[in-house]
Amino acid sequence: MTQYGPKREDIILQPVSGKALEVYRGEVLRIIQIEGEQCVDFDAFNLHDYKEYLGVSNTRSKYGFRPKKGDMIWSVHSRNRPMFIILEMPQTCVTDLLGGRCQAANHYAEGFTPTAYGAHTNCQDTFAACIGEYGLTPDDVHDSFNMWMNTEWDSRGQYWIVRNTGRKGDYVDLLAMFDILAVPIICGSGDTQITSNYGFKPIQVQVFRPSAETEAICASCASKYESVQRRLEHFKVKEIHSERELKRKPNYRAEFVNFPIRTKKIPVELTEEQFRALQGLKEHGLGHTDGEALRTAFFTWYHRNRRPVPLRGRVRQS
Ligand SMILES: [Zn+2]
């Protein structure tokens, strides 16, 4: 197990609260089940630039719906860099990148709060309450990475929540790759939904200072993924939009990557047998023309047979 530095923070989150915590590069955020069976929703921002935040779809595209021990939590596509490495995570912590966060309207629709919209506890409002300490607004709450949230899905893309499998004493360790404002909260759906098995439980949160070992992991990760990151200097528009109204910039010219697309005809010689196979592909709907069917055949072969290429160098920075 990775050695951490000394513990510098140790708090209990009571239902149904949360806390925005500064977690610096090389530090480990530990989230502990005190009683078990409690869903923890999690948001995170770059402490020095809140427009870089935890990217649910970016992480999902790399690891699927349930990131696990050893996976990384990435920031949004516009920046694309690892925010955390999941150093420890028991199998009883089922994670979720499908369900997002609950909101007051869920409960209003259920009829549990007929008197006042927003009166029921919910993750959207809990996140907003936490990040308000740093001047952020409810609009800055983003899709959450959910720990101990047991979602299942079917082939139609429908998902649903099943019983929470978290056990007393379970803990998750997240190693921060850079300075982060981390926001763990206790899901507000506890009373009416199975997310936390129809109950609310407290959660313990600790922060451990960096160690030589965690700093070495950060340095190695930063160097490994440097080439796929996007930084502010790559942005055509760098200033944060400060007005709510959107107005067109008359002199703005969009610069698209590799636009316009250039194509080149490449002659390909096929044997009789290959040509017959190509016509077969067309008959199966895998291309309207010989060229389309050939591209389908080639890239199907390519994706099945290519060796994994190291991430470095695969993405061109603009
Ligand atoms: Zn929730």
Residues whose N, C-alpha, C, O or C-beta is under 5 A from the ligand:
A	BS01	ZN	R101 C102 C123 C187 G188 S189
